[in-house]
Amino acid sequence: MPRLWRRIHLLFEAPWQELRGGWKLFRLTLVTAILLAVASALIDDTATLDARTGAWLSLVEPVVTLLFALEYGLRLWACVEERRYADPLRGRLRYALSFAALIDLIAILPGLLWIFGVDLRSLWFLRILRILKLTRISGSLDLLADALRAEADALIATFSLAMVALVLAAAGIHLFEAELQPEAFGSVLASMWWAVATLTTVGYGDVTPITPGGRFFGGLVSLIGVGLVSLPAAILAAGFGEQLRLRRETYRRMVERAYADGRISRRERAALERARCALALSPETAAESLEEVIEEHARRSAE
């Protein structure tokens, strides 16, 4: 049974390029089902459908719901393969309450409500939320989540700075433009639309300053906005790179422990493979770490 758990777990967590045959087909089917489910919700919400198109769309819902339910059940059953969910009962309960599992549950919910007679069109928002399941397809997205958690303080500081700039920009343009354009800049709150569009360097052009002072101030706000927009991107890029480095170091330490006796057993190799998939590292990166450890071990032995 643990071996089957491991295979099912790797089906969902292994990188795409490592899947073979039926496993790759199943992952591709999941992606197709997600896209079909979201497309049917968008079409159903925006057009008056003829009977034939409506019949096709009505077939999509039970099929994707069944597939999503199967995926949810398999993930819940095999989640004990991860150490944090290792307990058969409490581990599965903890997994069911995780954010990722709740996304899977939300994807099933529209189909269940439809079975009990709820009109699908009234569930359009829940059906569109199924697009979030695409974030479950790639384990590499965990890197971004780890980077967000690690850089939370810096991102909060950047967001606070952006809020200060937003209020000051709105107040400043209100000071310059309120008298000539009361409909657009009559209050600080009304001026915030212009401040948001300018600070984010979008500049829709629907509201623009016309006084010399307002235009000069608007230019300064635009320059400040360029720096504010680039800060979160730089923080995330640095955090992403740091998390990748930490994962590589974690895997290398695991390899060093496994190779401490000069060999890696089949069991240790399977454990390393599971760790590599969980850390979303490529086979090339894992092989490079193994070669480095072997070379270092040989050098120490020769000394």
C-alpha positions in Angstrom: 0.0 0.0 0.0 2.7 2.6 0.8 4.3 1.9 -2.6 0.9 2.7 -4.3 0.6 5.8 -2.2 4.0 6.9 -3.4 3.1 6.3 -7.1 -0.1 8.2 -6.8 1.7 11.1 -4.9 4.3 11.3 -7.7 1.6 11.4 -10.3 0.5 14.8 -9.0 3.8 16.1 -7.7 6.4 14.9 -10.2 7.5 17.4 -12.9 5.7 17.1 -16.2 8.8 16.0 -18.2 9.3 13.0 -15.9 5.8 11.5 -16.4 5.4 8.6 -18.7 2.6 7.0 -20.6 -0.7 6.9 -18.7 0.5 9.2 -16.0 1.3 12.0 -18.4 -2.1 11.4 -20.1 -3.9 11.7 -16.8 -2.1 14.9 -16.0 -3.0 16.3 -19.4 -6.6 15.2 -19.0 -6.8 17.2 -15.8 -5.4 20.3 -17.5 -7.9 19.9 -20.3 -10.8 19.4 -17.9 -9.9 22.6 -16.0 -9.8 24.6 -19.2 -13.0 23.1 -20.4 -14.8 23.8 -17.1 -13.7 27.5 -17.1 -14.5 27.9 -20.8 -18.0 26.5 -20.3 -18.6 28.9 -17.4 -17.5 31.9 -19.5 -19.6 30.9 -22.5 -22.6 30.1 -20.3 -22.3 33.5 -18.7 -21.9 35.7 -21.8 -24.3 34.4 -24.4 -27.8 33.1 -25.1 -27.1 29.6 -26.2 -28.9 27.5 -28.7 -30.2 24.0 -27.6 -27.3 22.1 -29.2 -24.6 24.2 -27.5 -26.4 24.1 -24.2 -26.6 20.3 -24.4 -22.8 20.1 -25.0 -22.1 22.4 -22.1 -24.5 20.4 -19.8 -22.3 17.3 -20.6 -19.1 19.1 -19.5 -20.3 19.7 -15.9 -20.8 16.1 -14.8 -17.7 14.9 -16.6 -15.3 17.5 -15.1 -17.0 17.1 -11.6 -16.4 13.4 -11.7 -12.8 13.9 -12.8 -12.1 16.6 -10.1 -13.7 14.3 -7.4 -11.5 11.5 -8.5 -8.4 13.7 -8.3 -9.5 15.0 -4.9 -10.0 11.5 -3.6 -6.6 10.3 -4.9 -4.8 13.3 -3.4 -6.5 12.8 -0.1 -5.7 9.1 0.0 -2.0 9.5 -1.0 -1.2 12.7 1.0 0.2 10.5 3.8 3.3 10.1 1.6 4.3 13.6 2.8 5.9 13.7 6.2 3.6 16.5 7.5 0.5 14.4 6.6 2.0 11.0 7.6 -0.7 10.2 10.3 -3.4 8.3 8.4 -6.3 10.1 10.1 -5.1 13.4 11.5 -2.8 13.8 8.5 -5.6 13.5 6.0 -7.8 15.8 8.0 -5.0 18.4 8.1 -4.5 18.0 4.4 -8.3 18.4 3.8 -8.1 21.8 5.6 -5.1 23.0 3.6 -5.5 25.8 1.1 -4.6 23.5 -1.8 -7.2 20.9 -0.8 -9.8 23.6 -0.4 -9.2 24.7 -4.0 -9.9 21.2 -5.1 -13.0 21.1 -3.0 -14.3 24.4 -4.5 -13.8 22.9 -8.0 -16.2 20.0 -7.1 -18.8 22.2 -5.3 -20.6 23.6 -8.5 -21.2 20.1 -9.8 -22.6 18.9 -6.4 -24.9 21.9 -6.2 -26.0 21.3 -9.8 -26.9 17.7 -9.0 -29.2 19.0 -6.2 -31.0 21.3 -8.7 -29.1 24.6 -8.4 -28.9 26.5 -11.7 -25.4 26.4 -13.1 -25.6 30.0 -14.3 -26.1 31.2 -10.7 -22.8 29.4 -9.9 -20.7 31.1 -12.6 -18.2 32.6 -10.1 -17.5 29.3 -8.4 -17.1 27.7 -11.8 -14.6 30.3 -12.9 -12.7 29.8 -9.6 -11.7 26.4 -11.0 -8.9 28.2 -12.9 -7.1 28.2 -9.6 -6.6 24.5 -10.0 -3.9 25.2 -12.7 -1.7 26.3 -9.8 -1.9 22.7 -8.5 -0.5 21.2 -11.6 3.1 22.4 -11.1 4.9 21.7 -7.9 7.3 24.5 -8.9 4.7 27.0 -7.8 5.5 26.1 -4.2 8.7 28.0 -4.8 6.8 31.2 -5.3 4.7 30.6 -2.2 7.9 30.0 -0.2 9.4 33.2 -1.6 6.3 35.2 -0.6 6.4 33.9 2.9 10.1 34.5 3.3 9.9 38.1 1.9 6.6 38.9 3.6 8.2 41.7 5.7 9.8 43.4 2.8 6.7 43.1 0.7 4.6 44.6 3.5 7.0 47.5 3.8 6.9 48.1 0.1 3.1 48.0 0.1 3.0 50.4 3.0 5.3 52.8 1.1 3.0 52.5 -1.9 0.0 53.4 0.2 1.8 56.5 1.5 2.7 57.5 -2.0 -0.9 56.9 -3.2 -2.4 59.2 -0.5 0.2 61.9 -1.0 -0.2 61.8 -4.8 -4.0 62.0 -4.5 -3.7 64.9 -2.0 -1.1 66.7 -4.2 -3.1 66.6 -7.4 -6.2 67.6 -5.6 -4.4 70.7 -4.4 -3.4 71.6 -7.9 -6.4 70.6 -10.0 -9.5 70.8 -7.7 -10.5 74.3 -8.8 -10.4 73.7 -12.6 -11.5 70.0 -12.6 -13.8 69.5 -9.6 -15.5 66.5 -11.2 -12.3 64.6 -11.4 -10.2 66.1 -8.6 -12.9 67.5 -6.3 -11.7 65.5 -3.3 -8.7 63.4 -2.3 -10.8 60.2 -2.6 -11.9 61.1 -6.1 -8.2 61.9 -7.0 -7.1 58.5 -6.0 -8.1 57.0 -9.3 -5.7 59.2 -11.1 -3.0 58.5 -8.4 -3.4 54.7 -8.9 -3.2 54.9 -12.7 -0.2 57.2 -12.6 1.8 55.4 -9.8 1.3 52.1 -11.6 2.6 53.8 -14.8 -0.6 52.6 -16.5 -1.8 56.2 -17.3 -5.2 55.6 -18.9 -5.5 59.2 -19.9 -9.2 59.5 -18.9 -8.2 62.0 -16.2 -5.2 64.2 -16.7 -3.9 67.4 -15.0 -4.2 70.6 -17.0 -2.5 73.2 -14.8 1.3 73.7 -15.1 1.8 72.8 -11.4 -0.5 69.7 -11.8 1.5 68.5 -14.8 4.8 69.0 -13.1 3.5 67.1 -10.1 2.1 64.4 -12.3 5.5 63.9 -13.9 7.1 63.5 -10.5 4.5 60.9 -9.5 5.1 59.0 -12.7 8.8 58.8 -11.9 8.2 57.7 -8.4 5.8 55.1 -9.7 8.5 53.5 -11.9 10.5 52.8 -8.8 7.6 51.6 -6.7 6.5 49.1 -9.3 9.9 47.6 -9.7 10.5 47.1 -6.0 8.1 44.2 -5.5 9.4 42.5 -8.6 13.0 42.8 -7.5 12.1 41.5 -4.0 10.2 38.5 -5.4 13.0 37.7 -7.9 15.6 37.7 -5.1 13.3 35.7 -2.9 12.7 33.1 -5.6 16.4 32.7 -6.3 17.1 32.3 -2.5 14.4 29.7 -2.1 15.8 27.7 -5.0 19.3 27.9 -3.5 18.0 26.7 -0.1 16.2 23.8 -1.8 19.4 22.8 -3.6 21.3 22.9 -0.3 18.6 20.9 1.5 18.8 18.2 -1.2 22.6 18.2 -1.1 22.6 17.7 2.6 20.3 14.7 2.2 22.6 13.3 -0.5 25.6 13.7 1.9 23.8 11.8 4.7 22.8 9.0 2.3 26.3 8.7 0.9 28.1 8.9 4.3 28.9 5.2 4.1 30.2 5.4 0.6 27.1 4.0 -1.2 23.4 4.8 -1.7 21.0 1.9 -1.2 17.9 1.4 -3.2 15.8 2.6 -0.3 17.9 5.8 0.1 17.7 6.4 -3.6 13.9 6.2 -3.5 13.8 8.6 -0.6 16.1 11.0 -2.5 13.8 10.8 -5.5 10.8 11.6 -3.4 12.7 14.5 -1.9 13.7 15.8 -5.3 10.1 15.8 -6.5 8.9 17.5 -3.3 11.6 20.2 -3.7 10.7 20.6 -7.4 14.3 20.1 -8.5 15.2 18.9 -11.9 17.0 15.5 -12.5 20.0 17.4 -13.8 20.3 19.5 -10.6 20.0 16.3 -8.5 22.6 14.5 -10.6 24.9 17.4 -10.2 24.5 17.4 -6.4 25.2 13.7 -6.3 28.4 14.0 -8.4 29.7 16.8 -6.2 29.1 14.7 -3.1 30.8 11.7 -4.6 33.8 13.8 -5.7 34.1 15.4 -2.3 33.8 12.0 -0.6 36.6 10.6 -2.9 38.8 13.6 -2.2 38.4 13.2 1.6 39.2 9.5 1.3 42.3 10.2 -0.6 43.7 12.6 1.9 
